Amino acid sequence: MIRYEQRVPPGKLEVWAVEDWPEWSAPIGRTTRKAVTFEEYVLFDGRLRIHAEGQAPIELRGGDWFALEPGAVCEIEILEPVSGFRQAGTLG
């Protein structure tokens, strides 16, 4: 399952302390991802589309958050180079 929130308020990002998370970036392209643990991503720049079985495609851009639950399999299509922060192993 893929969870997401669009246009996350800056105050919420401060509470989550996302600037302490490791930086993450990806160029235009496609990748298949299988989450082993809970993974969270906050996008600051760029645009991507997530294709997950049983869900409609999700398009996200800078300012959005998404999470992959353990066992989630999806294709991430990077439409514009993305950058942001990523954290793995949290409880969600």
C-alpha positions in Angstrom: 0.0 0.0 0.0 1.2 3.5 -0.8 0.2 6.4 1.4 0.6 10.0 0.4 -0.2 13.6 1.3 0.0 16.5 -1.1 1.1 20.0 -0.2 2.3 19.1 3.3 2.3 22.2 5.6 5.8 23.4 6.5 4.9 23.1 10.2 4.2 19.4 9.8 7.6 18.9 8.1 9.3 20.6 11.1 7.5 18.3 13.6 8.6 15.3 11.5 12.2 16.8 11.5 12.6 15.8 7.8 15.8 17.9 7.5 17.4 15.3 9.8 16.5 12.5 7.3 19.1 11.4 4.6 18.9 13.3 1.4 17.5 11.5 -1.6 17.4 12.4 -5.4 16.7 10.6 -8.6 17.0 11.5 -12.3 14.3 11.1 -15.0 13.5 7.4 -15.5 11.7 4.4 -14.1 12.5 2.1 -11.2 10.6 -0.8 -9.5 10.7 -0.7 -5.8 9.8 -3.3 -3.2 9.7 -2.0 0.3 11.2 -4.2 3.0 10.5 -1.8 5.8 8.3 1.3 6.1 9.8 4.0 3.8 8.9 7.7 3.8 9.8 10.3 1.2 9.4 14.1 1.2 9.8 15.7 -2.2 11.2 19.3 -2.4 11.6 19.5 -6.1 10.6 17.5 -9.2 7.6 15.4 -10.2 7.0 11.6 -10.1 4.2 9.1 -10.7 3.7 6.0 -8.6 2.1 2.9 -10.2 1.1 0.3 -7.5 -1.1 -2.7 -8.1 -4.6 -2.2 -6.9 -4.3 1.6 -6.7 -4.8 4.4 -9.3 -1.5 6.1 -10.4 -0.5 8.8 -7.9 1.3 11.9 -9.2 3.4 13.9 -6.7 5.6 16.9 -6.8 7.7 19.2 -4.6 6.0 19.7 -1.3 4.4 16.2 -1.2 5.0 13.2 1.1 4.6 9.5 0.3 5.2 6.3 2.1 5.6 2.6 1.1 4.4 0.1 3.6 6.5 -3.1 4.0 5.9 -5.5 1.1 4.6 -2.7 -1.2 5.7 -3.2 -4.8 5.4 -0.3 -7.2 6.9 1.3 -10.2 8.2 4.9 -9.7 8.2 6.9 -12.8 10.4 10.1 -12.4 8.9 12.7 -14.7 11.2 15.5 -13.6 14.4 15.1 -11.6 13.4 14.8 -7.9 15.2 15.7 -4.7 14.1 15.6 -1.1 14.6 13.4 2.0 14.0 9.7 2.7 13.7 7.8 5.9 13.4 4.0 6.2 12.4 1.7 9.1 10.0 4.0 10.9 6.6 2.8 12.1 4.6 5.3 10.1 
